[in-house]
Amino acid sequence: MTVALDKSLFIPVILGTPRQGRMSEHVAKFVLAQVETLPGVETELFDVRTLSFPTTDAGEQIKHPAFSDAMMRADALVIVAPEYNHGYPGILKHVLDTNLKEYVHKAVGLVGVSAGPWGGTRVVQNLLPVMRELGLVTIFWDGNFPNVQRAFDPATGALVEPAYVRRLEKFLRELVWMAKVLRYGREKVPLE
Amino acid sequence: MPTREKSRCPSCGAEMNFHAEKLDVSRALTEPDAVDSELGGVVEEFHTCPVCKFVLERGAAR
């Protein structure tokens, strides 16, 4: 059997908070720039602040055409989520819940962000069961950005802690591997 | 296993791959007649087009 790896992968990055002053924006832009360096990978940033989903209903009733099209085209996702009171931002869940079939058997990598020392480990843990229910397949590398206010220059958003480059490289290698395997599975391996 | 007929992609016409099923228990509230009583929900199938990536979701044949 041949694996159709000639087609490029599409790995969008979702910035999961709309709050003013969000440091997660620096993280998401850094992650996006790293994904852009990967050969054979296309990406795009989706910011929950600008997606404009109504809050008078939920789920697939409020699909956003551009977001759903991107999720259908995606081979994997990277979700950048700050930890708010040990949980994920409600708006992120609201946005993710608008799709289902678009996610099934696709890879997801989670990036947690916090001002404290734990680097969003609890938001990552709390997102795992949500990912599973949406049909997404998690990887065993996470992105963790503790003390995020020290990792980026607050004025310019430039990374000041270079170790994150290598950490994210490892994370993305695993994500790309999983994305390729799952794409092969979605396209070629029937459920018997 | 019996061979089942492959779905055609509604977007480009290519043959799709059926790769997943999911039990939707929430539909027991809105479509009780569609519920598989042994499984407790409605089984949805997911088919992916290898050419254009379109994903088709449809109720499983019972």
Interface residues (C-beta under 8 A of the other chain):
Chain A: A4 M72 R73 L100 K101 E102 V104 H105 G135 G185 R186 E187 K188 V189 P190 L191 E192
Chain B: M1 N17 F18 H19 A20 E21 K22 E44 F46 T48 P50 K53 F54 V55 L56 E57
